[in-house]
Amino acid sequence: MTEKIKVEFEVKAFGQDHVADSEDSFKGLEIGRVKVLSKDTTLGELEEYIKRYYEEVKEHYGTQPEQLTAKVTIRATEKEDQMLYLG
């Protein structure tokens, strides 16, 4: 049985917005997704998830955001000299 890990994805889009009666305005959109993946998951596979989430965010954002960022988190601790994945 392959060990599973919980992987958290956060994707954010933000940039300047144009709103009547405002000199400056900004908008942002953020999504969070959690996947339970095989410990053997590659960086390339994580990149594919990020690309999908980028498309989802851009679709909801409405226009091309000035900045688009992603953060991937894998939580782990050490117990008796062994890596223990949390989640």
N, C-alpha and C positions, 0 to 999 in steps of 0.2 A: 504494500500500500504506500503510495506516494504521500509524503507529508504535505499538508496544506498550510498556506499562509494567508493572512488577511492583508490586502493591499488597499490603501485609501488614496483616492485621487481627488485633488482640488484643482479646478480650472477656473480662472478669472479673466474677465475681459473688462477693460475700462478705457475711457477716453473722454475728450471734450464733447459736449452736447450743445445743441442750439435750441434755446428756449426763449420765447418772446418775453420781453420785459426783464431780461437778465443779461448782464454784461459777460459774465462767465458762468458756465455750468458744466457739470461733469456727470457721467453716468457709469455705472458698473453693474456687472452681472457675475454671479459666482454659482457654480454647481459643485456638489460633492458626491462622489460615487464610491462604493465599497465593493470589492470583488474578492472572493475566496479562490485563490489560484494555487496551482502546484508549485512546490518549492523549486521545481526545475524550470519555471517560467523565465524566458530570456528578456534581456533589455529590449530587443527588437519587438517582442510581443507586448511589452509595456508601452512602447512607443505607438503601437497600433491602437491600443485603448485610448491613449492621449489624443491621437488624431481624430478618433470618433467623437470624443468629448469636445475637442475644439470645434468640430462642425456643429455639434448640438448647441454650443454656446453662441457661435456666430449666427446661427439660425434664429435664436431667441433675442439676440442683441439688436438685430434689425439693420445695422450698418456695419461696415468693417471697423472693428475696434482699433484704437491706436496701439494698445498693448494687449497681448494675450499670453497668459502664463499658466504653467502647470506645476503642481507639486505632487510627488508620489511619496507616500509614507508606508514603511513596513515597521511595525512595532515588535521589538524583541527584548529579551532580558537574558541574563545568564543564571543558570541554576546547576550547581554541582559541576562546574566547568563545561556545561553543555548549553548551546544556544536554544532558547525557548521562545517560539513565536507567540505573540499575544493575539487574542481574537479568535 
